[in-house]
Amino acid sequence: MNWINLDSEEQLNEIKNKQGNSVIFKHSTRCSISMMAKKRLDMDGDIVPENLSCYYLDLLNYRSISNQIADLFQVHHESPQLLLIQNGECILDQSHGEINLEEVVEMI
């Protein structure tokens, strides 16, 4: 997986205003479930289209950005959490054991 570190409000605005698709993965580095989800995503990373921007949020270090994501895309905060953003709208919200990269790719 080619992760782009999500660490600024400007990046969120770019994702919100982008035409096309982006993925945001909210990860807690202290949570074993989150670590397993990230490992699965990294292992399945070869199925991700090259033009899909995949953002990684370390929510322990950037909790305020996590809160902004919840507000901006109208989703409940969860961790781990994977969001598919299409043309500025969240069209898929997965959490914990529901995180499935194949489903994300199918929706693109």
Secondary structure, DSSP 8 states (H G I E B T S, - for coil): --EEE---HHHHHHHHH-SSEEEEEEE-TT-HHHHHHHHHHHHTGGGS-TT-EEEEEETTT-HHHHHHHHHHHT----SSEEEEEETTEEEEEEEGGG--HHHHHHH-
